[in-house]
Amino acid sequence: MPDPSRYEDFDLLVRLRQAGPLFDLLREARGPELHVQRRLRRDFPEDLVRAAVALEELRRKAAGKFSRAESMWLDRQGLEQATAEAVSRHKALRFGAAPVRDLCCGIGGDALALAERCRVVAVDRDPAACLRTTWNAEVYGVRERVSAVCADARSIGMRGALVHIDPDRRAGGQRRSVRLEDAEPGLDFLTQLIDDARGGAIKLSPAANFGGRFPQAEIELVSLDGECKEATVWFGELGEPGLWRATVLPAGETIAGDPLSAAAEVVGPGQFVYDPDPAIVRAGLVDLLAVDLGLERLDESEEYLTSDALVASPFVRPFEILAELANNPREIRQSVREHGFGQIEIKARHIPIDAEAIRRRLPLEGREPGVLILARLRGKARVLLCRRAGSPA
């Protein structure tokens, strides 16, 4: 049976949209939030005031994801799971102009980007989600290309269609899970979808257990501003089976291949050390990138790369090595003081550390920014004292 609360949310949402003056007053109001709400409740129902306050807060939070966040219709879970606008538009490029079915559309983040290029049937079993998607399509000027359908994704025919799906990672109100077995729809449906549909994309958390689950598909890891945001499973005519890809945004650069096709040489640290983008690491393409850029690994157990000449690439962050130190607090403090650091960035991948505890013990009395990288070199924990490197001359 349908969840009655979903229709309660729907009704409240309709009333909220009709209460335009409430938002005007809320944005003009000054003073503590409780006092503002008390004043607004003199003219508007309490549930409507609470909903408006919550929506305005979500709109402020959404500014980092959406360029028109100040006018969008959002709910907390929908915003948390929504694809960032830059990532959605990157994915939409591969779909082209053919019609797409966007399953589990949520607040419509992916549907909006797809609709800039094609017609979209946006499907969600939550009527409030379908309403938000429709209204957000109006906000982005693509309403005529978006048709919202309130239905279970499993009831929609997929034969011969292009499909995008974002399975619910919090099915049944549970905490967010990265296990495909806990998603809704689950792994069995996703596997059948690959067989039935003409092609498409499955959006997953980059931390999900997708390894080895989709051998007939291409796996793309996408990062935005240095944070790995999504794993996209491309299948059918939109993917190349067995290929792994890493894409970094906003640069728009991508690298793809077989993770086992390259093996970088392991050497001692050169003049520079590089921290690969997390999309590269999660896609298993560190060696492929190293060979492509002419870099080497610091250690077999580390993803950090190194070279004697500075290499510029959107796939790595470069640091100039000033000193190689033992993992000895006294030696580290002395070197930090000698280099005149006043602030320090502390990085480690496989050595467990308490960065704040380390920072508190350092004599940060100078003005220069520095970087401490704790990594295994030749099998032993060492410390690289660095500074950020600029572009090569």
C-alpha positions as CSV (number, residue, x, y, z in Angstrom):
1,M,0.0,0.0,0.0
2,P,1.2,3.6,-0.6
3,D,2.7,5.3,2.4
4,P,0.1,7.9,3.5
5,S,2.8,10.3,4.7
6,R,4.0,10.7,1.1
7,Y,0.6,12.3,0.3
8,E,0.7,14.4,3.4
9,D,4.0,15.8,2.2
10,F,2.5,16.3,-1.2
11,D,-0.4,18.4,0.2
12,L,1.9,20.5,2.4
13,L,4.1,21.1,-0.7
14,V,1.2,22.4,-2.7
15,R,0.1,24.7,0.1
16,L,3.7,25.9,0.5
17,R,3.9,26.9,-3.2
18,Q,0.7,28.9,-2.9
19,A,2.1,30.8,0.1
20,G,4.4,33.1,-1.9
21,P,4.0,36.1,0.5
22,L,5.3,33.9,3.4
23,F,8.7,33.5,1.6
24,D,8.9,37.2,1.0
25,L,8.3,38.0,4.7
26,L,10.7,35.3,5.8
27,R,13.5,36.7,3.6
28,E,12.9,40.2,4.9
29,A,12.7,39.2,8.5
30,R,15.4,40.1,11.0
31,G,16.2,38.7,14.4
32,P,16.4,35.3,16.1
33,E,14.8,32.5,14.1
34,L,12.3,31.6,16.9
35,H,11.1,35.2,17.1
36,V,10.7,35.3,13.3
37,Q,8.7,32.1,13.3
38,R,6.5,33.4,16.1
39,R,5.7,36.6,14.2
40,L,5.0,34.6,11.0
41,R,2.6,32.2,12.8
42,R,0.3,35.1,13.4
43,D,-0.6,35.1,9.7
44,F,0.3,31.6,8.5
45,P,-0.3,28.0,9.9
46,E,2.5,26.7,12.0
47,D,3.2,23.7,9.8
48,L,3.5,26.0,6.8
49,V,6.0,28.3,8.6
50,R,8.1,25.4,9.7
51,A,8.2,24.0,6.2
52,A,9.1,27.4,4.7
53,V,12.0,27.9,7.2
54,A,13.3,24.4,6.4
55,L,13.1,25.0,2.7
56,E,15.0,28.3,2.8
57,E,17.7,26.6,4.8
58,L,18.0,23.8,2.3
59,R,18.1,26.4,-0.5
60,R,21.1,28.0,1.2
61,K,22.8,24.6,1.5
62,A,22.1,23.7,-2.1
63,A,24.0,26.7,-3.4
64,G,27.1,24.6,-3.7
65,K,25.3,22.0,-5.9
66,F,22.9,24.1,-8.0
67,S,23.3,27.4,-9.7
68,R,19.5,28.2,-9.2
69,A,19.3,26.8,-5.7
70,E,17.5,29.9,-4.3
71,S,14.4,29.1,-6.3
72,M,14.4,25.3,-6.1
73,W,12.0,22.9,-4.3
74,L,14.0,20.6,-2.1
75,D,13.8,18.1,0.8
76,R,16.7,17.1,3.0
77,Q,17.2,13.5,1.8
78,G,16.6,14.6,-1.9
79,L,19.3,17.3,-1.6
80,E,21.8,15.0,0.1
81,Q,21.4,12.3,-2.6
82,A,21.1,14.7,-5.6
83,T,23.8,14.9,-8.2
84,A,25.7,18.2,-8.3
85,E,24.8,20.2,-11.4
86,A,28.3,20.0,-12.9
87,V,28.3,16.2,-12.6
88,S,24.8,15.9,-14.0
89,R,25.7,18.0,-17.0
90,H,28.9,15.9,-17.6
91,K,26.8,12.7,-17.6
92,A,24.1,14.2,-19.9
93,L,26.8,14.8,-22.6
94,R,27.0,11.1,-23.2
95,F,23.3,10.6,-23.5
96,G,23.0,13.0,-26.4
97,A,19.5,14.0,-27.8
98,A,17.6,10.7,-27.5
99,P,14.8,10.5,-24.9
100,V,15.8,9.2,-21.5
101,R,13.9,7.6,-18.6
102,D,15.3,8.9,-15.3
103,L,14.3,6.4,-12.6
104,C,14.3,7.3,-8.9
105,C,14.5,11.0,-9.9
106,G,14.3,12.5,-6.4
107,I,14.3,16.3,-6.7
108,G,15.3,16.0,-10.4
109,G,19.0,16.9,-10.4
110,D,19.9,14.6,-13.2
111,A,16.6,15.1,-15.1
112,L,17.2,18.8,-15.3
113,A,20.6,18.3,-16.9
114,L,19.3,15.7,-19.3
115,A,16.4,17.9,-20.3
116,E,18.8,20.5,-21.5
117,R,19.5,18.1,-24.4
118,C,16.5,15.7,-24.7
119,R,13.0,14.7,-23.5
120,V,13.0,13.0,-20.1
121,V,10.4,10.8,-18.3
122,A,11.2,11.3,-14.6
123,V,10.0,8.5,-12.5
124,D,9.7,8.3,-8.7
125,R,7.3,6.5,-6.4
126,D,7.1,9.5,-4.1
127,P,4.4,12.0,-5.4
128,A,6.1,14.9,-3.6
129,A,9.4,14.0,-5.4
130,C,7.6,14.1,-8.8
131,L,6.1,17.5,-7.9
132,R,9.5,18.9,-6.9
133,T,11.0,17.6,-10.1
134,T,8.3,19.3,-12.2
135,W,8.7,22.6,-10.3
136,N,12.5,22.5,-10.5
137,A,12.2,21.9,-14.3
138,E,10.3,25.2,-14.4
139,V,13.0,26.9,-12.4
140,Y,15.6,25.7,-15.0
141,G,13.4,26.5,-18.0
142,V,13.1,22.9,-19.2
143,R,9.5,22.1,-18.1
144,E,8.3,21.3,-21.6
145,R,10.9,18.5,-21.8
146,V,10.2,16.8,-18.5
147,S,7.3,14.5,-17.8
148,A,7.0,13.3,-14.2
149,V,5.5,9.9,-13.5
150,C,4.6,8.7,-10.0
151,A,5.4,5.0,-10.1
152,D,7.7,2.3,-8.9
153,A,10.8,2.1,-11.2
154,R,10.3,-1.7,-11.4
155,S,6.9,-1.2,-13.1
156,I,8.3,0.8,-16.0
157,G,9.2,-1.1,-19.2
158,M,12.8,-0.7,-20.2
159,R,13.1,-2.7,-23.4
160,G,14.9,-0.6,-26.0
161,A,15.1,2.6,-23.8
162,L,17.9,4.8,-22.6
163,V,17.9,4.9,-18.8
164,H,19.4,6.8,-15.9
165,I,18.8,5.4,-12.4
166,D,19.8,6.6,-9.0
167,P,18.8,3.8,-6.6
168,D,17.7,4.9,-3.2
169,R,20.6,4.3,-0.7
170,R,18.3,5.0,2.3
171,A,15.4,2.6,1.5
172,G,12.9,2.3,4.3
173,G,14.3,5.3,6.1
174,Q,17.5,3.6,7.1
175,R,20.9,5.2,7.4
176,R,22.7,5.7,4.1
177,S,24.3,2.5,2.9
178,V,27.1,1.8,0.3
179,R,26.1,-1.8,-0.2
180,L,24.2,-2.5,-3.4
181,E,22.3,-5.2,-1.6
182,D,20.7,-2.5,0.6
183,A,19.7,-0.2,-2.3
184,E,16.2,0.1,-3.6
185,P,15.8,-1.1,-6.3
186,G,18.6,-3.6,-5.6
187,L,21.3,-5.4,-7.4
188,D,19.0,-8.0,-9.1
189,F,16.9,-5.2,-10.7
190,L,20.0,-3.3,-11.8
191,T,21.5,-6.4,-13.4
192,Q,18.2,-7.1,-15.3
193,L,18.1,-3.4,-16.3
194,I,21.4,-3.8,-18.1
195,D,20.1,-6.8,-20.0
196,D,16.8,-5.1,-20.9
197,A,17.6,-1.5,-21.7
198,R,19.3,-0.2,-24.8
199,G,21.8,1.6,-22.7
200,G,22.2,4.0,-19.8
201,A,23.8,4.9,-16.5
202,I,23.5,3.7,-13.0
203,K,24.5,6.3,-10.4
204,L,26.3,4.8,-7.3
205,S,28.2,6.1,-4.4
206,P,32.0,6.0,-5.1
207,A,32.3,4.0,-1.9
208,A,29.8,1.4,-3.1
209,N,30.8,-2.3,-3.5
210,F,30.5,-2.2,-7.3
211,G,33.8,-3.9,-8.0
212,G,33.3,-7.1,-10.0
213,R,29.5,-6.6,-10.0
214,F,29.1,-5.2,-13.6
215,P,31.7,-6.9,-15.8
216,Q,29.6,-6.1,-18.9
217,A,29.8,-2.3,-18.2
218,E,32.1,0.6,-18.0
219,I,32.8,2.2,-14.6
220,E,33.5,5.9,-14.4
221,L,34.6,7.7,-11.2
222,V,33.9,11.4,-11.2
223,S,35.4,14.0,-8.9
224,L,34.4,17.6,-8.5
225,D,36.8,20.2,-7.0
226,G,39.0,17.4,-5.7
227,E,36.2,15.3,-4.1
228,C,35.1,12.0,-5.6
229,K,31.4,12.4,-6.0
230,E,30.0,9.5,-8.0
231,A,30.6,6.1,-9.6
232,T,28.7,5.8,-12.8
233,V,28.0,2.4,-14.4
234,W,27.7,2.9,-18.1
235,F,26.1,0.0,-19.9
236,G,24.7,-1.0,-23.3
237,E,25.5,1.4,-26.2
238,L,26.7,4.1,-23.8
239,G,29.5,2.0,-22.2
240,E,32.6,0.0,-23.1
241,P,32.6,-3.3,-21.2
242,G,35.5,-3.7,-18.8
243,L,36.8,-0.1,-19.1
244,W,37.6,1.9,-16.0
245,R,37.5,5.7,-16.3
246,A,38.4,8.7,-14.0
247,T,37.1,12.1,-14.8
248,V,37.9,15.3,-13.0
249,L,35.6,18.4,-12.9
250,P,35.5,21.2,-13.6
251,A,38.5,20.6,-15.8
252,G,36.6,18.0,-17.8
253,E,39.7,15.8,-18.3
254,T,39.3,12.1,-18.4
255,I,41.6,9.0,-18.5
256,A,40.5,5.5,-19.2
257,G,41.9,2.0,-19.5
258,D,42.5,-1.3,-17.9
259,P,43.9,-0.9,-14.3
260,L,46.2,-3.9,-14.9
261,S,47.6,-2.7,-18.2
262,A,50.4,-0.6,-16.6
263,A,52.9,-0.9,-13.8
264,A,54.8,2.2,-12.6
265,E,58.3,1.9,-11.4
266,V,58.9,2.3,-7.6
267,V,61.7,4.7,-6.8
268,G,62.8,6.9,-3.9
269,P,61.3,10.4,-3.7
270,G,62.5,12.9,-6.3
271,Q,62.2,16.6,-6.1
272,F,58.4,16.5,-6.3
273,V,55.6,14.4,-4.9
274,Y,52.1,14.1,-6.3
275,D,48.8,13.3,-4.7
276,P,46.5,11.7,-7.3
277,D,42.9,12.9,-7.6
278,P,40.6,10.6,-5.6
279,A,38.7,9.5,-8.8
280,I,42.1,8.2,-10.1
281,V,42.6,6.2,-6.9
282,R,39.1,4.8,-6.7
283,A,39.2,3.8,-10.3
284,G,42.5,1.9,-9.8
285,L,44.2,4.0,-12.5
286,V,47.2,5.3,-10.4
287,D,49.8,3.2,-12.4
288,L,48.2,4.0,-15.7
289,L,48.3,7.7,-14.9
290,A,51.9,7.5,-13.7
291,V,53.1,5.9,-16.9
292,D,51.1,8.4,-18.9
293,L,52.7,11.4,-17.1
294,G,56.2,9.9,-16.7
295,L,55.9,9.6,-12.9
296,E,56.9,6.9,-10.5
297,R,55.4,5.5,-7.3
298,L,56.9,6.3,-3.9
299,D,56.2,2.8,-2.6
300,E,54.2,-0.2,-3.7
301,S,51.7,0.4,-0.8
302,E,51.2,4.1,-1.5
303,E,49.3,6.0,-4.2
304,Y,51.6,9.0,-4.0
305,L,53.7,9.6,-7.1
306,T,57.1,11.3,-7.6
307,S,59.4,12.9,-10.2
308,D,62.5,15.1,-10.5
309,A,60.9,17.5,-12.9
310,L,57.6,19.2,-12.2
311,V,54.6,17.8,-14.1
312,A,51.3,19.7,-14.4
313,S,48.1,17.7,-14.7
314,P,44.5,18.2,-13.4
315,F,44.8,14.6,-12.2
316,V,47.4,15.3,-9.5
317,R,48.3,17.9,-6.9
318,P,52.0,18.6,-6.9
319,F,54.2,19.4,-3.9
320,E,57.9,20.3,-3.8
321,I,59.8,18.1,-1.3
322,L,62.0,20.2,1.1
323,A,63.1,17.4,3.3
324,E,62.7,13.7,4.0
325,L,62.4,13.0,7.7
326,A,62.1,10.0,10.0
327,N,58.7,9.7,11.7
328,N,60.2,11.3,14.7
329,P,58.3,14.2,16.5
330,R,61.4,16.0,17.6
331,E,63.0,15.9,14.1
332,I,59.7,17.0,12.5
333,R,59.4,20.0,14.9
334,Q,62.9,21.1,14.3
335,S,62.5,21.0,10.5
336,V,59.1,22.9,10.7
337,R,60.8,25.6,12.7
338,E,63.8,25.9,10.4
339,H,61.5,26.3,7.3
340,G,59.5,29.1,9.0
341,F,56.0,27.5,8.6
342,G,53.1,29.3,10.2
343,Q,50.4,26.9,9.0
344,I,50.6,23.3,8.0
345,E,48.5,20.9,5.9
346,I,48.9,17.3,7.0
347,K,48.3,14.4,4.6
348,A,48.4,10.6,4.9
349,R,46.7,7.8,3.0
350,H,47.6,4.5,4.7
351,I,49.3,5.6,7.9
352,P,46.8,6.2,10.7
353,I,47.3,9.7,12.2
354,D,45.5,12.3,14.3
355,A,46.3,15.3,12.1
356,E,45.0,17.9,14.8
357,A,47.1,16.3,17.5
358,I,50.2,16.5,15.3
359,R,49.5,20.1,14.4
360,R,49.1,21.2,18.0
361,R,52.6,19.9,18.8
362,L,54.2,21.8,15.9
363,P,56.0,25.2,16.4
364,L,54.0,27.1,13.8
365,E,55.7,30.4,14.5
366,G,56.6,31.6,11.0
367,R,54.5,32.8,8.0
368,E,55.0,30.3,5.3
369,P,52.4,27.6,4.5
370,G,53.8,24.0,4.5
371,V,52.7,20.5,4.0
372,L,53.5,17.3,5.9
373,I,53.0,14.0,4.0
374,L,53.2,10.9,6.0
375,A,53.8,7.9,3.7
376,R,55.6,4.6,3.5
377,L,58.9,4.7,1.7
378,R,60.9,1.5,1.2
379,G,58.4,-0.1,3.5
380,K,59.0,2.3,6.5
381,A,56.9,5.2,7.7
382,R,58.6,8.5,6.7
383,V,57.6,12.2,6.6
384,L,58.0,14.4,3.6
385,L,58.2,18.1,4.4
386,C,56.8,20.0,1.4
387,R,55.3,23.1,0.0
388,R,52.7,23.4,-2.7
389,A,54.3,23.6,-6.2
390,G,53.3,26.0,-8.9
391,S,53.1,25.5,-12.7
392,P,56.3,24.3,-14.4
393,A,58.3,27.0,-16.1
